[in-house]
Amino acid sequence: MADFRVPINYQTPKFPSLYDPLPSHHKEAYYLYYTTDIWRFTLYWTLIFYGATHLTVAGCAVLTHCRNWSVIWLVPLLYSVVAGLEALLAGSIVGLV
């Protein structure tokens, strides 16, 4: 994706956002030019959203099935692993395509 239109002084923008939602701070937008930067940015946000969603569901499962503590502690661990694998796959597909 890199081409000859990349600015000479290009630096990868800082992580959480490419655009400032408060226009009083900065009026410029940041852009990603290299495929690795795009992939990394997409992967991080996908990990955050998938991890938060899966851990919320795991928390609900733990709260509703807390009588069986011998097995229920595996649910957040299993959901975290599944969220990480799903985020890696989805983030890589979206970030590279």
N, CA, C and O atoms as CSV, one atom per row, in Angstrom:
chain,resi,resn,atom,element,x,y,z
A,1,MET,N,N,0.815,-1.184,0.000
A,1,MET,CA,C,0.000,0.000,0.000
A,1,MET,C,C,0.860,1.250,0.000
A,1,MET,O,O,0.380,2.329,-0.346
A,2,ALA,N,N,2.101,1.126,0.375
A,2,ALA,CA,C,2.981,2.285,0.361
A,2,ALA,C,C,3.229,2.706,-1.079
A,2,ALA,O,O,3.445,1.880,-1.966
A,3,ASP,N,N,3.192,3.985,-1.277
A,3,ASP,CA,C,3.448,4.491,-2.620
A,3,ASP,C,C,4.314,5.739,-2.522
A,3,ASP,O,O,4.882,6.024,-1.467
A,4,PHE,N,N,4.412,6.466,-3.592
A,4,PHE,CA,C,5.300,7.616,-3.632
A,4,PHE,C,C,4.684,8.874,-3.034
A,4,PHE,O,O,5.328,9.923,-3.036
A,5,ARG,N,N,3.471,8.805,-2.526
A,5,ARG,CA,C,2.827,9.974,-1.939
A,5,ARG,C,C,2.982,10.039,-0.421
A,5,ARG,O,O,2.328,10.858,0.225
A,6,VAL,N,N,3.805,9.222,0.142
A,6,VAL,CA,C,4.040,9.240,1.586
A,6,VAL,C,C,4.849,10.480,1.923
A,6,VAL,O,O,5.885,10.721,1.303
A,7,PRO,N,N,4.402,11.281,2.898
A,7,PRO,CA,C,5.160,12.475,3.268
A,7,PRO,C,C,6.569,12.133,3.740
A,7,PRO,O,O,6.809,11.066,4.306
A,8,ILE,N,N,7.475,13.037,3.500
A,8,ILE,CA,C,8.880,12.810,3.864
A,8,ILE,C,C,9.043,12.695,5.373
A,8,ILE,O,O,9.826,11.870,5.843
A,9,ASN,N,N,8.326,13.497,6.133
A,9,ASN,CA,C,8.454,13.486,7.591
A,9,ASN,C,C,7.394,12.592,8.245
A,9,ASN,O,O,6.985,12.853,9.376
A,10,TYR,N,N,6.951,11.552,7.556
A,10,TYR,CA,C,5.908,10.666,8.076
A,10,TYR,C,C,6.383,9.896,9.293
A,10,TYR,O,O,7.462,9.303,9.300
A,11,GLN,N,N,5.543,9.923,10.325
A,11,GLN,CA,C,5.732,9.096,11.507
A,11,GLN,C,C,4.401,8.428,11.794
A,11,GLN,O,O,3.342,9.016,11.572
A,12,THR,N,N,4.456,7.213,12.283
A,12,THR,CA,C,3.225,6.505,12.611
A,12,THR,C,C,2.509,7.259,13.729
A,12,THR,O,O,3.126,7.576,14.745
A,13,PRO,N,N,1.207,7.554,13.559
A,13,PRO,CA,C,0.462,8.257,14.604
A,13,PRO,C,C,0.401,7.452,15.896
A,13,PRO,O,O,0.521,6.227,15.874
A,14,LYS,N,N,0.218,8.129,17.007
A,14,LYS,CA,C,0.107,7.456,18.303
A,14,LYS,C,C,-1.169,6.627,18.352
A,14,LYS,O,O,-2.144,6.911,17.656
A,15,PHE,N,N,-1.139,5.585,19.198
A,15,PHE,CA,C,-2.240,4.641,19.177
A,15,PHE,C,C,-3.559,5.189,19.642
A,15,PHE,O,O,-4.126,5.090,18.554
A,16,PRO,N,N,-4.271,5.581,20.259
A,16,PRO,CA,C,-5.653,5.114,20.170
A,16,PRO,C,C,-6.455,5.650,19.008
A,16,PRO,O,O,-7.421,5.010,18.594
A,17,SER,N,N,-6.094,6.806,18.461
A,17,SER,CA,C,-6.992,7.379,17.467
A,17,SER,C,C,-6.235,8.070,16.350
A,17,SER,O,O,-5.123,8.563,16.539
A,18,LEU,N,N,-6.854,8.095,15.197
A,18,LEU,CA,C,-6.285,8.810,14.063
A,18,LEU,C,C,-6.879,10.206,13.924
A,18,LEU,O,O,-6.286,11.076,13.286
A,19,TYR,N,N,-8.026,10.417,14.510
A,19,TYR,CA,C,-8.712,11.704,14.432
A,19,TYR,C,C,-9.017,12.195,15.831
A,19,TYR,O,O,-9.378,11.407,16.705
A,20,ASP,N,N,-8.876,13.488,16.049
A,20,ASP,CA,C,-9.166,14.075,17.349
A,20,ASP,C,C,-10.642,14.439,17.394
A,20,ASP,O,O,-11.087,15.268,16.600
A,21,PRO,N,N,-11.414,13.845,18.298
A,21,PRO,CA,C,-12.840,14.159,18.348
A,21,PRO,C,C,-13.125,15.561,18.863
A,21,PRO,O,O,-14.212,16.091,18.634
A,22,LEU,N,N,-12.173,16.168,19.550
A,22,LEU,CA,C,-12.344,17.528,20.036
A,22,LEU,C,C,-11.609,18.488,19.098
A,22,LEU,O,O,-10.379,18.549,19.120
A,23,PRO,N,N,-12.336,19.224,18.290
A,23,PRO,CA,C,-11.670,20.047,17.280
A,23,PRO,C,C,-10.859,21.205,17.856
A,23,PRO,O,O,-10.115,21.847,17.115
A,24,SER,N,N,-10.979,21.489,19.137
A,24,SER,CA,C,-10.219,22.605,19.705
A,24,SER,C,C,-8.736,22.274,19.854
A,24,SER,O,O,-7.906,23.182,19.881
A,25,HIS,N,N,-8.390,20.988,19.952
A,25,HIS,CA,C,-6.998,20.605,20.135
A,25,HIS,C,C,-6.216,20.630,18.823
A,25,HIS,O,O,-5.248,21.378,18.681
A,26,HIS,N,N,-6.642,19.812,17.875
A,26,HIS,CA,C,-5.955,19.714,16.583
A,26,HIS,C,C,-7.002,19.707,15.494
A,26,HIS,O,O,-8.083,19.142,15.656
A,27,LYS,N,N,-6.678,20.326,14.409
A,27,LYS,CA,C,-7.609,20.312,13.283
A,27,LYS,C,C,-7.086,19.464,12.147
A,27,LYS,O,O,-7.588,19.546,11.026
A,28,GLU,N,N,-6.093,18.655,12.423
A,28,GLU,CA,C,-5.558,17.813,11.373
A,28,GLU,C,C,-5.874,16.356,11.652
A,28,GLU,O,O,-6.043,15.948,12.801
A,29,ALA,N,N,-5.949,15.595,10.600
A,29,ALA,CA,C,-6.176,14.159,10.706
A,29,ALA,C,C,-4.864,13.447,10.415
A,29,ALA,O,O,-4.033,13.930,9.646
A,30,TYR,N,N,-4.696,12.302,11.037
A,30,TYR,CA,C,-3.508,11.495,10.816
A,30,TYR,C,C,-3.878,10.323,9.919
A,30,TYR,O,O,-4.991,9.804,9.997
A,31,TYR,N,N,-2.969,9.918,9.091
A,31,TYR,CA,C,-3.225,8.845,8.150
A,31,TYR,C,C,-2.163,7.764,8.287
A,31,TYR,O,O,-1.027,8.023,8.686
A,32,LEU,N,N,-2.563,6.560,7.949
A,32,LEU,CA,C,-1.643,5.428,7.938
A,32,LEU,C,C,-1.308,5.115,6.487
A,32,LEU,O,O,-2.205,5.001,5.651
A,33,TYR,N,N,-0.029,4.977,6.188
A,33,TYR,CA,C,0.395,4.768,4.817
A,33,TYR,C,C,0.946,3.370,4.554
A,33,TYR,O,O,0.858,2.870,3.432
A,34,TYR,N,N,1.501,2.751,5.555
A,34,TYR,CA,C,2.145,1.462,5.354
A,34,TYR,C,C,1.250,0.325,5.828
A,34,TYR,O,O,0.497,0.470,6.791
A,35,THR,N,N,1.342,-0.787,5.152
A,35,THR,CA,C,0.485,-1.932,5.438
A,35,THR,C,C,0.682,-2.441,6.863
A,35,THR,O,O,-0.289,-2.820,7.519
A,36,THR,N,N,1.899,-2.454,7.343
A,36,THR,CA,C,2.134,-2.940,8.715
A,36,THR,C,C,1.494,-2.022,9.747
A,36,THR,O,O,0.989,-2.492,10.766
A,37,ASP,N,N,1.510,-0.708,9.490
A,37,ASP,CA,C,0.853,0.232,10.413
A,37,ASP,C,C,-0.654,0.028,10.422
A,37,ASP,O,O,-1.283,0.046,11.479
A,38,ILE,N,N,-1.228,-0.164,9.241
A,38,ILE,CA,C,-2.671,-0.380,9.141
A,38,ILE,C,C,-3.051,-1.686,9.830
A,38,ILE,O,O,-4.034,-1.742,10.570
A,39,TRP,N,N,-2.271,-2.734,9.584
A,39,TRP,CA,C,-2.557,-4.027,10.202
A,39,TRP,C,C,-2.467,-3.946,11.725
A,39,TRP,O,O,-3.343,-4.451,12.427
A,40,ARG,N,N,-1.423,-3.318,12.229
A,40,ARG,CA,C,-1.237,-3.214,13.679
A,40,ARG,C,C,-2.363,-2.406,14.328
A,40,ARG,O,O,-2.890,-2.807,15.365
A,41,PHE,N,N,-2.733,-1.279,13.728
A,41,PHE,CA,C,-3.808,-0.443,14.263
A,41,PHE,C,C,-5.123,-1.223,14.306
A,41,PHE,O,O,-5.826,-1.205,15.317
A,42,THR,N,N,-5.452,-1.903,13.216
A,42,THR,CA,C,-6.684,-2.685,13.155
A,42,THR,C,C,-6.650,-3.840,14.141
A,42,THR,O,O,-7.653,-4.124,14.796
A,43,LEU,N,N,-5.521,-4.503,14.253
A,43,LEU,CA,C,-5.400,-5.623,15.176
A,43,LEU,C,C,-5.587,-5.170,16.625
A,43,LEU,O,O,-6.295,-5.829,17.386
A,44,TYR,N,N,-4.975,-4.076,17.012
A,44,TYR,CA,C,-5.118,-3.597,18.394
A,44,TYR,C,C,-6.567,-3.279,18.727
A,44,TYR,O,O,-7.062,-3.684,19.779
A,45,TRP,N,N,-7.262,-2.552,17.836
A,45,TRP,CA,C,-8.652,-2.211,18.117
A,45,TRP,C,C,-9.547,-3.447,18.107
A,45,TRP,O,O,-10.490,-3.530,18.893
A,46,THR,N,N,-9.269,-4.393,17.241
A,46,THR,CA,C,-10.050,-5.626,17.223
A,46,THR,C,C,-9.821,-6.419,18.501
A,46,THR,O,O,-10.769,-6.975,19.056
A,47,LEU,N,N,-8.587,-6.482,18.978
A,47,LEU,CA,C,-8.312,-7.162,20.248
A,47,LEU,C,C,-9.048,-6.491,21.406
A,47,LEU,O,O,-9.577,-7.176,22.281
A,48,ILE,N,N,-9.086,-5.172,21.417
A,48,ILE,CA,C,-9.777,-4.447,22.490
A,48,ILE,C,C,-11.271,-4.758,22.472
A,48,ILE,O,O,-11.842,-5.088,23.512
A,49,PHE,N,N,-11.913,-4.657,21.303
A,49,PHE,CA,C,-13.351,-4.875,21.233
A,49,PHE,C,C,-13.734,-6.337,21.468
A,49,PHE,O,O,-14.679,-6.618,22.205
A,50,TYR,N,N,-13.024,-7.245,20.860
A,50,TYR,CA,C,-13.335,-8.662,21.058
A,50,TYR,C,C,-13.059,-9.079,22.501
A,50,TYR,O,O,-13.848,-9.811,23.098
A,51,GLY,N,N,-11.946,-8.618,23.058
A,51,GLY,CA,C,-11.624,-8.962,24.440
A,51,GLY,C,C,-12.660,-8.434,25.418
A,51,GLY,O,O,-13.082,-9.155,26.322
A,52,ALA,N,N,-13.074,-7.184,25.246
A,52,ALA,CA,C,-14.085,-6.603,26.143
A,52,ALA,C,C,-15.413,-7.346,26.026
A,52,ALA,O,O,-16.061,-7.621,27.036
A,53,THR,N,N,-15.815,-7.665,24.820
A,53,THR,CA,C,-17.084,-8.370,24.621
A,53,THR,C,C,-17.034,-9.774,25.207
A,53,THR,O,O,-17.952,-10.179,25.919
A,54,HIS,N,N,-15.984,-10.512,24.918
A,54,HIS,CA,C,-15.894,-11.884,25.417
A,54,HIS,C,C,-15.751,-11.928,26.937
A,54,HIS,O,O,-16.317,-12.811,27.581
A,55,LEU,N,N,-15.008,-10.998,27.514
A,55,LEU,CA,C,-14.873,-10.994,28.975
A,55,LEU,C,C,-16.172,-10.570,29.666
A,55,LEU,O,O,-16.456,-11.023,30.774
A,56,THR,N,N,-16.956,-9.712,29.026
A,56,THR,CA,C,-18.265,-9.348,29.581
A,56,THR,C,C,-19.189,-10.560,29.596
A,56,THR,O,O,-19.867,-10.816,30.591
A,57,VAL,N,N,-19.214,-11.295,28.509
A,57,VAL,CA,C,-20.040,-12.507,28.440
A,57,VAL,C,C,-19.531,-13.555,29.425
A,57,VAL,O,O,-20.330,-14.234,30.071
A,58,ALA,N,N,-18.220,-13.693,29.546
A,58,ALA,CA,C,-17.665,-14.644,30.517
A,58,ALA,C,C,-18.026,-14.235,31.940
A,58,ALA,O,O,-18.304,-15.091,32.780
A,59,GLY,N,N,-18.026,-12.940,32.215
A,59,GLY,CA,C,-18.433,-12.464,33.533
A,59,GLY,C,C,-19.887,-12.793,33.837
A,59,GLY,O,O,-20.221,-13.181,34.957
A,60,CYS,N,N,-20.746,-12.638,32.842
A,60,CYS,CA,C,-22.157,-13.016,33.025
A,60,CYS,C,C,-22.288,-14.510,33.283
A,60,CYS,O,O,-23.087,-14.928,34.121
A,61,ALA,N,N,-21.513,-15.311,32.574
A,61,ALA,CA,C,-21.556,-16.767,32.784
A,61,ALA,C,C,-21.079,-17.131,34.186
A,61,ALA,O,O,-21.658,-18.002,34.835
A,62,VAL,N,N,-20.047,-16.477,34.642
A,62,VAL,CA,C,-19.530,-16.756,35.989
A,62,VAL,C,C,-20.556,-16.355,37.044
A,62,VAL,O,O,-20.768,-17.081,38.015
A,63,LEU,N,N,-21.190,-15.204,36.853
A,63,LEU,CA,C,-22.184,-14.748,37.834
A,63,LEU,C,C,-23.427,-15.630,37.870
A,63,LEU,O,O,-24.001,-15.843,38.938
A,64,THR,N,N,-23.841,-16.137,36.736
A,64,THR,CA,C,-25.060,-16.950,36.722
A,64,THR,C,C,-24.817,-18.421,37.050
A,64,THR,O,O,-25.754,-19.137,37.405
A,65,HIS,N,N,-23.580,-18.877,36.937
A,65,HIS,CA,C,-23.279,-20.278,37.214
A,65,HIS,C,C,-22.206,-20.406,38.298
A,65,HIS,O,O,-21.357,-21.294,38.218
A,66,CYS,N,N,-22.231,-19.553,39.287
A,66,CYS,CA,C,-21.163,-19.513,40.289
A,66,CYS,C,C,-21.241,-20.650,41.299
A,66,CYS,O,O,-20.365,-20.758,42.157
A,67,ARG,N,N,-22.254,-21.494,41.227
A,67,ARG,CA,C,-22.346,-22.603,42.178
A,67,ARG,C,C,-21.290,-23.677,41.931
A,67,ARG,O,O,-20.893,-24.385,42.856
A,68,ASN,N,N,-20.841,-23.798,40.703
A,68,ASN,CA,C,-19.882,-24.845,40.344
A,68,ASN,C,C,-18.501,-24.218,40.124
A,68,ASN,O,O,-18.072,-24.052,38.983
A,69,TRP,N,N,-17.808,-23.872,41.208
A,69,TRP,CA,C,-16.525,-23.175,41.116
A,69,TRP,C,C,-15.398,-24.061,40.599
A,69,TRP,O,O,-14.352,-23.552,40.197
A,70,SER,N,N,-15.591,-25.360,40.601
A,70,SER,CA,C,-14.514,-26.241,40.150
A,70,SER,C,C,-14.289,-26.157,38.642
A,70,SER,O,O,-13.210,-26.502,38.161
A,71,VAL,N,N,-15.285,-25.707,37.896
A,71,VAL,CA,C,-15.176,-25.631,36.441
A,71,VAL,C,C,-15.340,-24.204,35.924
A,71,VAL,O,O,-14.774,-23.857,34.887
A,72,ILE,N,N,-16.090,-23.390,36.618
A,72,ILE,CA,C,-16.471,-22.071,36.084
A,72,ILE,C,C,-15.276,-21.122,35.944
A,72,ILE,O,O,-15.348,-20.178,35.158
A,73,TRP,N,N,-14.198,-21.339,36.668
A,73,TRP,CA,C,-13.029,-20.452,36.543
A,73,TRP,C,C,-12.352,-20.615,35.192
A,73,TRP,O,O,-11.575,-19.752,34.783
A,74,LEU,N,N,-12.634,-21.711,34.492
A,74,LEU,CA,C,-12.066,-21.916,33.160
A,74,LEU,C,C,-12.753,-21.067,32.090
A,74,LEU,O,O,-12.175,-20.813,31.033
A,75,VAL,N,N,-13.976,-20.630,32.360
A,75,VAL,CA,C,-14.747,-19.880,31.349
A,75,VAL,C,C,-14.042,-18.584,30.943
A,75,VAL,O,O,-13.861,-18.376,29.744
A,76,PRO,N,N,-13.628,-17.693,31.863
A,76,PRO,CA,C,-12.936,-16.474,31.415
A,76,PRO,C,C,-11.624,-16.774,30.688
A,76,PRO,O,O,-11.267,-16.076,29.739
A,77,LEU,N,N,-10.922,-17.789,31.122
A,77,LEU,CA,C,-9.682,-18.166,30.457
A,77,LEU,C,C,-9.949,-18.641,29.034
A,77,LEU,O,O,-9.278,-18.214,28.094
A,78,LEU,N,N,-10.916,-19.512,28.882
A,78,LEU,CA,C,-11.273,-20.028,27.556
A,78,LEU,C,C,-11.799,-18.909,26.656
A,78,LEU,O,O,-11.435,-18.833,25.482
A,79,TYR,N,N,-12.640,-18.055,27.196
A,79,TYR,CA,C,-13.183,-16.946,26.396
A,79,TYR,C,C,-12.082,-15.966,25.994
A,79,TYR,O,O,-12.131,-15.408,24.898
A,80,SER,N,N,-11.104,-15.749,26.847
A,80,SER,CA,C,-9.994,-14.853,26.496
A,80,SER,C,C,-9.161,-15.425,25.356
A,80,SER,O,O,-8.754,-14.697,24.450
A,81,VAL,N,N,-8.911,-16.722,25.405
A,81,VAL,CA,C,-8.150,-17.369,24.324
A,81,VAL,C,C,-8.930,-17.309,23.014
A,81,VAL,O,O,-8.362,-17.006,21.965
A,82,VAL,N,N,-10.224,-17.597,23.072
A,82,VAL,CA,C,-11.053,-17.545,21.869
A,82,VAL,C,C,-11.114,-16.116,21.322
A,82,VAL,O,O,-11.022,-15.914,20.111
A,83,ALA,N,N,-11.267,-15.138,22.193
A,83,ALA,CA,C,-11.307,-13.738,21.745
A,83,ALA,C,C,-10.003,-13.344,21.076
A,83,ALA,O,O,-10.016,-12.664,20.050
A,84,GLY,N,N,-8.885,-13.756,21.637
A,84,GLY,CA,C,-7.593,-13.437,21.035
A,84,GLY,C,C,-7.413,-14.057,19.665
A,84,GLY,O,O,-6.912,-13.407,18.748
A,85,LEU,N,N,-7.820,-15.313,19.516
A,85,LEU,CA,C,-7.707,-15.973,18.216
A,85,LEU,C,C,-8.646,-15.356,17.183
A,85,LEU,O,O,-8.262,-15.139,16.034
A,86,GLU,N,N,-9.883,-15.077,17.603
A,86,GLU,CA,C,-10.829,-14.441,16.682
A,86,GLU,C,C,-10.357,-13.053,16.274
A,86,GLU,O,O,-10.465,-12.676,15.107
A,87,ALA,N,N,-9.836,-12.292,17.227
A,87,ALA,CA,C,-9.355,-10.943,16.923
A,87,ALA,C,C,-8.141,-10.982,16.012
A,87,ALA,O,O,-8.003,-10.143,15.122
A,88,LEU,N,N,-7.269,-11.941,16.226
A,88,LEU,CA,C,-6.109,-12.081,15.352
A,88,LEU,C,C,-6.539,-12.387,13.923
A,88,LEU,O,O,-6.018,-11.803,12.973
A,89,LEU,N,N,-7.470,-13.284,13.778
A,89,LEU,CA,C,-7.949,-13.645,12.447
A,89,LEU,C,C,-8.710,-12.485,11.796
A,89,LEU,O,O,-8.408,-12.105,10.665
A,90,ALA,N,N,-9.687,-11.927,12.501
A,90,ALA,CA,C,-10.491,-10.848,11.929
A,90,ALA,C,C,-9.672,-9.582,11.714
A,90,ALA,O,O,-9.815,-8.926,10.682
A,91,GLY,N,N,-8.825,-9.230,12.658
A,91,GLY,CA,C,-7.991,-8.041,12.526
A,91,GLY,C,C,-7.000,-8.157,11.387
A,91,GLY,O,O,-6.721,-7.178,10.696
A,92,SER,N,N,-6.470,-9.351,11.192
A,92,SER,CA,C,-5.532,-9.564,10.098
A,92,SER,C,C,-6.229,-9.497,8.746
A,92,SER,O,O,-5.703,-8.908,7.802
A,93,ILE,N,N,-7.400,-10.092,8.653
A,93,ILE,CA,C,-8.134,-10.055,7.391
A,93,ILE,C,C,-8.533,-8.627,7.044
A,93,ILE,O,O,-8.310,-8.177,5.920
A,94,VAL,N,N,-9.115,-7.916,7.991
A,94,VAL,CA,C,-9.555,-6.547,7.729
A,94,VAL,C,C,-8.361,-5.615,7.519
A,94,VAL,O,O,-8.395,-4.757,6.637
A,95,GLY,N,N,-7.328,-5.772,8.305
A,95,GLY,CA,C,-6.166,-4.886,8.195
A,95,GLY,C,C,-5.350,-5.082,6.950
A,95,GLY,O,O,-4.725,-4.136,6.469
A,96,LEU,N,N,-5.334,-6.285,6.411
A,96,LEU,CA,C,-4.522,-6.550,5.225
A,96,LEU,C,C,-5.303,-6.444,3.917
A,96,LEU,O,O,-4.712,-6.315,2.845
A,97,VAL,N,N,-6.610,-6.497,4.006
A,97,VAL,CA,C,-7.417,-6.389,2.786
A,97,VAL,C,C,-7.805,-4.968,2.632
A,97,VAL,O,O,-8.493,-4.616,1.673
